[in-house]
């Protein structure tokens, strides 16, 4: 080989080595910038995903807080309603105790039945249809079970007595308070007034 071709080969070889070095440097820089770009893109995507997850967590936390508040309100309402019910029950129990503590007297029992009799008479009889009637005295034997044994005419207008007798008997059987039961049987006397 002559010097010219040897020199040409050496030059070509040097050029090939330089080209390979340039290619390697070029590939290294562009591939690293490409991987840097990919790394940045991936990092941005991860951050976006983290933001979305954080937003979702915040929304879930807000929902849970709202739910807690609603549960608190519902519980407070239930407690208030229960307290009101308890107060009403206590009031009723107090009323019942007061009624139990104050036993009925015979006089109150008689008065209650007189009112029932007058109420029945006013419903059953039109007094405007009758004239020359007057008061009547009656006597009823009241038994322990609240039934009557005898309704007797004592004095007064016999016609008025016959007229009101069914209205008087309507009140039987009577409800006798337990505190009074040991005081029966007993006579109940009453003057039934005509104009009442």
NUKOLFI-731573 format. One record per residue (C-alpha): residue in three letters; residue number from 1; x, y, z. Coordinates in Angstrom, 3 decimals, always signed. Example, Ala and Ser with C-alpha at 12.3 -4.5 7.8 and 13.67 -1.06 7.14 Angstrom:
<site><residuo>Ala</residuo><num>1</num><u>+12.300</u><v>-4.500</v><w>+7.800</w></site>
<site><residuo>Ser</residuo><num>2</num><u>+13.670</u><v>-1.060</v><w>+7.140</w></site>
***
This chain:
<site><residuo>Unk</residuo><num>1</num><u>+0.000</u><v>+0.000</v><w>+0.000</w></site>
<site><residuo>Unk</residuo><num>2</num><u>+1.231</u><v>+3.326</v><w>-0.803</w></site>
<site><residuo>Unk</residuo><num>3</num><u>+1.274</u><v>+6.316</v><w>+1.474</w></site>
<site><residuo>Unk</residuo><num>4</num><u>-1.648</u><v>+7.993</v><w>-0.178</w></site>
<site><residuo>Unk</residuo><num>5</num><u>-4.000</u><v>+5.147</v><w>+0.373</w></site>
<site><residuo>Unk</residuo><num>6</num><u>-2.678</u><v>+4.636</v><w>+3.863</w></site>
<site><residuo>Unk</residuo><num>7</num><u>-3.266</u><v>+8.253</v><w>+4.684</w></site>
<site><residuo>Unk</residuo><num>8</num><u>-6.738</u><v>+8.059</v><w>+3.119</w></site>
<site><residuo>Unk</residuo><num>9</num><u>-7.584</u><v>+5.076</v><w>+5.282</w></site>
<site><residuo>Unk</residuo><num>10</num><u>-6.295</u><v>+6.762</v><w>+8.385</w></site>
<site><residuo>Unk</residuo><num>11</num><u>-8.280</u><v>+9.914</v><w>+7.593</w></site>
<site><residuo>Unk</residuo><num>12</num><u>-11.384</u><v>+7.885</v><w>+6.943</w></site>
<site><residuo>Unk</residuo><num>13</num><u>-10.899</u><v>+5.967</v><w>+10.146</w></site>
<site><residuo>Unk</residuo><num>14</num><u>-10.405</u><v>+9.176</v><w>+12.141</w></site>
<site><residuo>Unk</residuo><num>15</num><u>-13.512</u><v>+10.677</v><w>+10.526</w></site>
<site><residuo>Unk</residuo><num>16</num><u>-15.524</u><v>+7.548</v><w>+11.358</w></site>
<site><residuo>Unk</residuo><num>17</num><u>-14.366</u><v>+7.685</v><w>+15.007</w></site>
<site><residuo>Unk</residuo><num>18</num><u>-15.237</u><v>+11.410</v><w>+15.242</w></site>
<site><residuo>Unk</residuo><num>19</num><u>-18.646</u><v>+10.742</v><w>+13.617</w></site>
<site><residuo>Unk</residuo><num>20</num><u>-19.247</u><v>+7.909</v><w>+16.092</w></site>
<site><residuo>Unk</residuo><num>21</num><u>-18.309</u><v>+10.191</v><w>+18.993</w></site>
<site><residuo>Unk</residuo><num>22</num><u>-20.644</u><v>+12.924</v><w>+17.703</w></site>
<site><residuo>Unk</residuo><num>23</num><u>-23.416</u><v>+10.365</v><w>+17.219</w></site>
<site><residuo>Unk</residuo><num>24</num><u>-22.902</u><v>+9.042</v><w>+20.729</w></site>
<site><residuo>Unk</residuo><num>25</num><u>-22.890</u><v>+12.547</v><w>+22.239</w></site>
<site><residuo>Unk</residuo><num>26</num><u>-25.949</u><v>+13.530</v><w>+20.198</w></site>
<site><residuo>Unk</residuo><num>27</num><u>-27.827</u><v>+10.386</v><w>+21.183</w></site>
<site><residuo>Unk</residuo><num>28</num><u>-26.876</u><v>+10.806</v><w>+24.829</w></site>
<site><residuo>Unk</residuo><num>29</num><u>-28.091</u><v>+14.404</v><w>+25.064</w></site>
<site><residuo>Unk</residuo><num>30</num><u>-31.296</u><v>+13.928</v><w>+23.093</w></site>
<site><residuo>Unk</residuo><num>31</num><u>-32.218</u><v>+10.692</v><w>+24.803</w></site>
<site><residuo>Unk</residuo><num>32</num><u>-31.545</u><v>+12.229</v><w>+28.241</w></site>
<site><residuo>Unk</residuo><num>33</num><u>-33.608</u><v>+15.293</v><w>+27.367</w></site>
<site><residuo>Unk</residuo><num>34</num><u>-36.303</u><v>+12.927</v><w>+26.111</w></site>
<site><residuo>Unk</residuo><num>35</num><u>-36.171</u><v>+10.913</v><w>+29.315</w></site>
<site><residuo>Unk</residuo><num>36</num><u>-36.141</u><v>+14.188</v><w>+31.257</w></site>
<site><residuo>Unk</residuo><num>37</num><u>-39.250</u><v>+15.233</v><w>+29.350</w></site>
<site><residuo>Unk</residuo><num>38</num><u>-40.840</u><v>+11.841</v><w>+30.086</w></site>
<site><residuo>Unk</residuo><num>39</num><u>-39.820</u><v>+12.149</v><w>+33.717</w></site>
<site><residuo>Unk</residuo><num>40</num><u>-41.340</u><v>+15.631</v><w>+33.916</w></site>
<site><residuo>Unk</residuo><num>41</num><u>-44.509</u><v>+14.438</v><w>+32.201</w></site>
<site><residuo>Unk</residuo><num>42</num><u>-44.763</u><v>+11.489</v><w>+34.570</w></site>
<site><residuo>Unk</residuo><num>43</num><u>-44.138</u><v>+13.741</v><w>+37.559</w></site>
<site><residuo>Unk</residuo><num>44</num><u>-46.854</u><v>+16.163</v><w>+36.341</w></site>
<site><residuo>Unk</residuo><num>45</num><u>-49.278</u><v>+13.255</v><w>+35.839</w></site>
<site><residuo>Unk</residuo><num>46</num><u>-48.510</u><v>+11.931</v><w>+39.319</w></site>
<site><residuo>Unk</residuo><num>47</num><u>-49.039</u><v>+15.389</v><w>+40.819</w></site>
<site><residuo>Unk</residuo><num>48</num><u>-52.327</u><v>+15.773</v><w>+38.920</w></site>
<site><residuo>Unk</residuo><num>49</num><u>-53.452</u><v>+12.356</v><w>+40.153</w></site>
<site><residuo>Unk</residuo><num>50</num><u>-52.447</u><v>+13.305</v><w>+43.687</w></site>
<site><residuo>Unk</residuo><num>51</num><u>-54.424</u><v>+16.541</v><w>+43.354</w></site>
<site><residuo>Unk</residuo><num>52</num><u>-57.486</u><v>+14.644</v><w>+42.094</w></site>
<site><residuo>Unk</residuo><num>53</num><u>-57.138</u><v>+12.151</v><w>+44.950</w></site>
<site><residuo>Unk</residuo><num>54</num><u>-56.750</u><v>+15.004</v><w>+47.440</w></site>
<site><residuo>Unk</residuo><num>55</num><u>-59.863</u><v>+16.728</v><w>+46.030</w></site>
<site><residuo>Unk</residuo><num>56</num><u>-61.793</u><v>+13.456</v><w>+46.254</w></site>
<site><residuo>Unk</residuo><num>57</num><u>-60.610</u><v>+12.989</v><w>+49.851</w></site>
<site><residuo>Unk</residuo><num>58</num><u>-61.650</u><v>+16.558</v><w>+50.675</w></site>
<site><residuo>Unk</residuo><num>59</num><u>-65.086</u><v>+15.929</v><w>+49.143</w></site>
<site><residuo>Unk</residuo><num>60</num><u>-65.439</u><v>+12.675</v><w>+51.104</w></site>
<site><residuo>Unk</residuo><num>61</num><u>-64.370</u><v>+14.443</v><w>+54.303</w></site>
<site><residuo>Unk</residuo><num>62</num><u>-66.952</u><v>+17.192</v><w>+53.661</w></site>
<site><residuo>Unk</residuo><num>63</num><u>-69.644</u><v>+14.575</v><w>+53.030</w></site>
<site><residuo>Unk</residuo><num>64</num><u>-68.698</u><v>+12.780</v><w>+56.253</w></site>
<site><residuo>Unk</residuo><num>65</num><u>-68.791</u><v>+16.076</v><w>+58.183</w></site>
<site><residuo>Unk</residuo><num>66</num><u>-72.232</u><v>+16.897</v><w>+56.759</w></site>
<site><residuo>Unk</residuo><num>67</num><u>-73.440</u><v>+13.414</v><w>+57.638</w></site>
<site><residuo>Unk</residuo><num>68</num><u>-72.093</u><v>+13.835</v><w>+61.182</w></site>
<site><residuo>Unk</residuo><num>69</num><u>-73.936</u><v>+17.160</v><w>+61.522</w></site>
<site><residuo>Unk</residuo><num>70</num><u>-77.193</u><v>+15.611</v><w>+60.256</w></site>
<site><residuo>Unk</residuo><num>71</num><u>-76.811</u><v>+12.692</v><w>+62.675</w></site>
<site><residuo>Unk</residuo><num>72</num><u>-76.149</u><v>+15.159</v><w>+65.521</w></site>
<site><residuo>Unk</residuo><num>73</num><u>-79.273</u><v>+17.167</v><w>+64.605</w></site>
<site><residuo>Unk</residuo><num>74</num><u>-81.369</u><v>+14.003</v><w>+64.375</w></site>
<site><residuo>Unk</residuo><num>75</num><u>-80.060</u><v>+12.774</v><w>+67.723</w></site>
<site><residuo>Unk</residuo><num>76</num><u>-80.721</u><v>+16.166</v><w>+69.331</w></site>
<site><residuo>Unk</residuo><num>77</num><u>-84.280</u><v>+16.159</v><w>+67.973</w></site>
<site><residuo>Unk</residuo><num>78</num><u>-84.816</u><v>+12.608</v><w>+69.208</w></site>
<site><residuo>Unk</residuo><num>79</num><u>-83.483</u><v>+13.551</v><w>+72.651</w></site>
<site><residuo>Unk</residuo><num>80</num><u>-85.735</u><v>+16.628</v><w>+72.789</w></site>
<site><residuo>Unk</residuo><num>81</num><u>-88.775</u><v>+14.583</v><w>+71.714</w></site>
<site><residuo>Unk</residuo><num>82</num><u>-87.962</u><v>+11.938</v><w>+74.311</w></site>
<site><residuo>Unk</residuo><num>83</num><u>-87.629</u><v>+14.638</v><w>+76.975</w></site>
<site><residuo>Unk</residuo><num>84</num><u>-91.015</u><v>+16.099</v><w>+75.985</w></site>
<site><residuo>Unk</residuo><num>85</num><u>-92.607</u><v>+12.650</v><w>+76.097</w></site>
<site><residuo>Unk</residuo><num>86</num><u>-91.008</u><v>+12.054</v><w>+79.495</w></site>
<site><residuo>Unk</residuo><num>87</num><u>-92.344</u><v>+15.395</v><w>+80.779</w></site>
<site><residuo>Unk</residuo><num>88</num><u>-95.855</u><v>+14.567</v><w>+79.508</w></site>
<site><residuo>Unk</residuo><num>89</num><u>-95.696</u><v>+11.120</v><w>+81.118</w></site>
<site><residuo>Unk</residuo><num>90</num><u>-94.576</u><v>+12.636</v><w>+84.405</w></site>
<site><residuo>Unk</residuo><num>91</num><u>-97.417</u><v>+15.184</v><w>+84.233</w></site>
<site><residuo>Unk</residuo><num>92</num><u>-99.929</u><v>+12.408</v><w>+83.574</w></site>
<site><residuo>Unk</residuo><num>93</num><u>-98.492</u><v>+10.321</v><w>+86.412</w></site>
<site><residuo>Unk</residuo><num>94</num><u>-98.746</u><v>+13.336</v><w>+88.696</w></site>
<site><residuo>Unk</residuo><num>95</num><u>-102.374</u><v>+13.865</v><w>+87.638</w></site>
<site><residuo>Unk</residuo><num>96</num><u>-103.150</u><v>+10.194</v><w>+88.261</w></site>
<site><residuo>Unk</residuo><num>97</num><u>-101.429</u><v>+10.310</v><w>+91.650</w></site>
<site><residuo>Unk</residuo><num>98</num><u>-103.367</u><v>+13.433</v><w>+92.583</w></site>
<site><residuo>Unk</residuo><num>99</num><u>-106.617</u><v>+11.744</v><w>+91.594</w></site>
<site><residuo>Unk</residuo><num>100</num><u>-105.678</u><v>+8.650</v><w>+93.568</w></site>
<site><residuo>Unk</residuo><num>101</num><u>-104.554</u><v>+10.661</v><w>+96.577</w></site>
<site><residuo>Unk</residuo><num>102</num><u>-107.863</u><v>+12.538</v><w>+96.782</w></site>
<site><residuo>Unk</residuo><num>103</num><u>-110.486</u><v>+9.872</v><w>+97.474</w></site>
<site><residuo>Unk</residuo><num>104</num><u>-114.040</u><v>+10.569</v><w>+96.428</w></site>
<site><residuo>Unk</residuo><num>105</num><u>-116.524</u><v>+11.361</v><w>+99.150</w></site>
<site><residuo>Unk</residuo><num>106</num><u>-120.082</u><v>+10.076</v><w>+99.318</w></site>
<site><residuo>Unk</residuo><num>107</num><u>-121.346</u><v>+13.647</v><w>+98.834</w></site>
<site><residuo>Unk</residuo><num>108</num><u>-119.269</u><v>+14.072</v><w>+95.660</w></site>
<site><residuo>Unk</residuo><num>109</num><u>-120.515</u><v>+10.684</v><w>+94.451</w></site>
<site><residuo>Unk</residuo><num>110</num><u>-124.148</u><v>+11.694</v><w>+95.059</w></site>
<site><residuo>Unk</residuo><num>111</num><u>-123.651</u><v>+15.076</v><w>+93.372</w></site>
<site><residuo>Unk</residuo><num>112</num><u>-122.127</u><v>+13.424</v><w>+90.301</w></site>
<site><residuo>Unk</residuo><num>113</num><u>-125.117</u><v>+11.086</v><w>+89.997</w></site>
<site><residuo>Unk</residuo><num>114</num><u>-127.635</u><v>+13.889</v><w>+90.528</w></site>
<site><residuo>Unk</residuo><num>115</num><u>-126.043</u><v>+15.722</v><w>+87.601</w></site>
<site><residuo>Unk</residuo><num>116</num><u>-126.337</u><v>+12.589</v><w>+85.458</w></site>
<site><residuo>Unk</residuo><num>117</num><u>-130.000</u><v>+12.221</v><w>+86.373</w></site>
<site><residuo>Unk</residuo><num>118</num><u>-130.793</u><v>+15.864</v><w>+85.516</w></site>
<site><residuo>Unk</residuo><num>119</num><u>-128.864</u><v>+15.496</v><w>+82.254</w></site>
<site><residuo>Unk</residuo><num>120</num><u>-130.901</u><v>+12.396</v><w>+81.296</w></site>
<site><residuo>Unk</residuo><num>121</num><u>-134.183</u><v>+14.088</v><w>+82.224</w></site>
<site><residuo>Unk</residuo><num>122</num><u>-133.400</u><v>+17.168</v><w>+80.125</w></site>
<site><residuo>Unk</residuo><num>123</num><u>-132.525</u><v>+14.943</v><w>+77.143</w></site>
<site><residuo>Unk</residuo><num>124</num><u>-135.499</u><v>+12.600</v><w>+77.487</w></site>
<site><residuo>Unk</residuo><num>125</num><u>-138.393</u><v>+14.870</v><w>+78.524</w></site>
<site><residuo>Unk</residuo><num>126</num><u>-139.799</u><v>+18.059</v><w>+77.031</w></site>
<site><residuo>Unk</residuo><num>127</num><u>-141.213</u><v>+19.763</v><w>+80.126</w></site>
<site><residuo>Unk</residuo><num>128</num><u>-143.146</u><v>+22.240</v><w>+78.006</w></site>
<site><residuo>Unk</residuo><num>129</num><u>-145.570</u><v>+19.451</v><w>+77.095</w></site>
<site><residuo>Unk</residuo><num>130</num><u>-146.594</u><v>+18.950</v><w>+80.725</w></site>
<site><residuo>Unk</residuo><num>131</num><u>-148.341</u><v>+21.237</v><w>+83.181</w></site>
<site><residuo>Unk</residuo><num>132</num><u>-149.147</u><v>+21.055</v><w>+86.888</w></site>
<site><residuo>Unk</residuo><num>133</num><u>-146.169</u><v>+18.882</v><w>+87.694</w></site>
<site><residuo>Unk</residuo><num>134</num><u>-144.084</u><v>+19.439</v><w>+90.795</w></site>
<site><residuo>Unk</residuo><num>135</num><u>-140.918</u><v>+18.167</v><w>+92.465</w></site>
<site><residuo>Unk</residuo><num>136</num><u>-140.617</u><v>+14.560</v><w>+93.525</w></site>
<site><residuo>Unk</residuo><num>137</num><u>-138.609</u><v>+12.856</v><w>+96.272</w></site>
<site><residuo>Unk</residuo><num>138</num><u>-137.061</u><v>+9.493</v><w>+95.475</w></site>
<site><residuo>Unk</residuo><num>139</num><u>-134.969</u><v>+6.876</v><w>+97.212</w></site>
<site><residuo>Unk</residuo><num>140</num><u>-132.720</u><v>+4.323</v><w>+95.510</w></site>
<site><residuo>Unk</residuo><num>141</num><u>-130.906</u><v>+1.455</v><w>+97.140</w></site>
<site><residuo>Unk</residuo><num>142</num><u>-127.438</u><v>+1.340</v><w>+95.569</w></site>
<site><residuo>Unk</residuo><num>143</num><u>-125.550</u><v>-1.937</v><w>+95.817</w></site>
<site><residuo>Unk</residuo><num>144</num><u>-121.782</u><v>-2.464</v><w>+96.124</w></site>
<site><residuo>Unk</residuo><num>145</num><u>-121.453</u><v>-3.479</v><w>+92.440</w></site>
<site><residuo>Unk</residuo><num>146</num><u>-123.082</u><v>-0.217</v><w>+91.275</w></site>
<site><residuo>Unk</residuo><num>147</num><u>-126.463</u><v>-1.740</v><w>+90.424</w></site>
<site><residuo>Unk</residuo><num>148</num><u>-129.677</u><v>-0.645</v><w>+92.093</w></site>
<site><residuo>Unk</residuo><num>149</num><u>-132.009</u><v>-2.777</v><w>+94.126</w></site>
<site><residuo>Unk</residuo><num>150</num><u>-135.032</u><v>-0.521</v><w>+94.435</w></site>
<site><residuo>Unk</residuo><num>151</num><u>-136.169</u><v>+2.837</v><w>+93.129</w></site>
<site><residuo>Unk</residuo><num>152</num><u>-138.913</u><v>+4.134</v><w>+95.408</w></site>
<site><residuo>Unk</residuo><num>153</num><u>-141.293</u><v>+7.046</v><w>+95.124</w></site>
<site><residuo>Unk</residuo><num>154</num><u>-141.266</u><v>+8.885</v><w>+98.476</w></site>
<site><residuo>Unk</residuo><num>155</num><u>-143.379</u><v>+12.023</v><w>+97.962</w></site>
<site><residuo>Unk</residuo><num>156</num><u>-144.276</u><v>+14.768</v><w>+95.483</w></site>
<site><residuo>Unk</residuo><num>157</num><u>-145.823</u><v>+14.518</v><w>+92.029</w></site>
<site><residuo>Unk</residuo><num>158</num><u>-146.530</u><v>+10.897</v><w>+91.196</w></site>
<site><residuo>Unk</residuo><num>159</num><u>-147.067</u><v>+11.800</v><w>+87.536</w></site>
<site><residuo>Unk</residuo><num>160</num><u>-143.640</u><v>+13.461</v><w>+87.372</w></site>
<site><residuo>Unk</residuo><num>161</num><u>-142.096</u><v>+10.407</v><w>+89.094</w></site>
<site><residuo>Unk</residuo><num>162</num><u>-143.606</u><v>+8.047</v><w>+86.499</w></site>
<site><residuo>Unk</residuo><num>163</num><u>-142.333</u><v>+10.335</v><w>+83.742</w></site>
<site><residuo>Unk</residuo><num>164</num><u>-138.712</u><v>+10.551</v><w>+84.978</w></site>
<site><residuo>Unk</residuo><num>165</num><u>-138.290</u><v>+7.000</v><w>+86.273</w></site>
<site><residuo>Unk</residuo><num>166</num><u>-136.737</u><v>+5.648</v><w>+83.002</w></site>
<site><residuo>Unk</residuo><num>167</num><u>-134.307</u><v>+8.605</v><w>+82.897</w></site>
<site><residuo>Unk</residuo><num>168</num><u>-133.193</u><v>+7.882</v><w>+86.475</w></site>
<site><residuo>Unk</residuo><num>169</num><u>-132.679</u><v>+4.170</v><w>+85.824</w></site>
<site><residuo>Unk</residuo><num>170</num><u>-130.470</u><v>+4.944</v><w>+82.787</w></site>
<site><residuo>Unk</residuo><num>171</num><u>-127.540</u><v>+5.894</v><w>+85.040</w></site>
<site><residuo>Unk</residuo><num>172</num><u>-127.253</u><v>+2.348</v><w>+86.396</w></site>
<site><residuo>Unk</residuo><num>173</num><u>-124.999</u><v>+0.452</v><w>+86.850</w></site>
<site><residuo>Unk</residuo><num>174</num><u>-122.880</u><v>+3.115</v><w>+88.560</w></site>
<site><residuo>Unk</residuo><num>175</num><u>-119.112</u><v>+3.133</v><w>+88.691</w></site>
<site><residuo>Unk</residuo><num>176</num><u>-118.224</u><v>+3.216</v><w>+92.366</w></site>
<site><residuo>Unk</residuo><num>177</num><u>-114.760</u><v>+4.397</v><w>+93.400</w></site>
<site><residuo>Unk</residuo><num>178</num><u>-112.788</u><v>+1.709</v><w>+95.278</w></site>
<site><residuo>Unk</residuo><num>179</num><u>-112.429</u><v>+4.005</v><w>+98.277</w></site>
<site><residuo>Unk</residuo><num>180</num><u>-116.257</u><v>+4.053</v><w>+98.612</w></site>
<site><residuo>Unk</residuo><num>181</num><u>-117.111</u><v>+0.398</v><w>+97.965</w></site>
<site><residuo>Unk</residuo><num>182</num><u>-117.010</u><v>-0.552</v><w>+101.643</w></site>
<site><residuo>Unk</residuo><num>183</num><u>-119.743</u><v>+2.074</v><w>+102.314</w></site>
<site><residuo>Unk</residuo><num>184</num><u>-122.338</u><v>+0.272</v><w>+100.177</w></site>
<site><residuo>Unk</residuo><num>185</num><u>-125.147</u><v>-0.852</v><w>+99.956</w></site>
<site><residuo>Unk</residuo><num>186</num><u>-126.727</u><v>+2.425</v><w>+100.888</w></site>
<site><residuo>Unk</residuo><num>187</num><u>-129.800</u><v>+4.552</v><w>+100.276</w></site>
<site><residuo>Unk</residuo><num>188</num><u>-129.551</u><v>+7.469</v><w>+97.898</w></site>
<site><residuo>Unk</residuo><num>189</num><u>-132.204</u><v>+10.100</v><w>+98.501</w></site>
<site><residuo>Unk</residuo><num>190</num><u>-132.877</u><v>+12.929</v><w>+96.086</w></site>
<site><residuo>Unk</residuo><num>191</num><u>-135.382</u><v>+15.677</v><w>+95.493</w></site>
<site><residuo>Unk</residuo><num>192</num><u>-135.817</u><v>+15.888</v><w>+91.721</w></site>
<site><residuo>Unk</residuo><num>193</num><u>-136.886</u><v>+19.417</v><w>+90.984</w></site>
<site><residuo>Unk</residuo><num>194</num><u>-139.345</u><v>+19.958</v><w>+88.189</w></site>
<site><residuo>Unk</residuo><num>195</num><u>-137.942</u><v>+23.272</v><w>+86.943</w></site>
<site><residuo>Unk</residuo><num>196</num><u>-134.273</u><v>+22.340</v><w>+87.007</w></site>
***
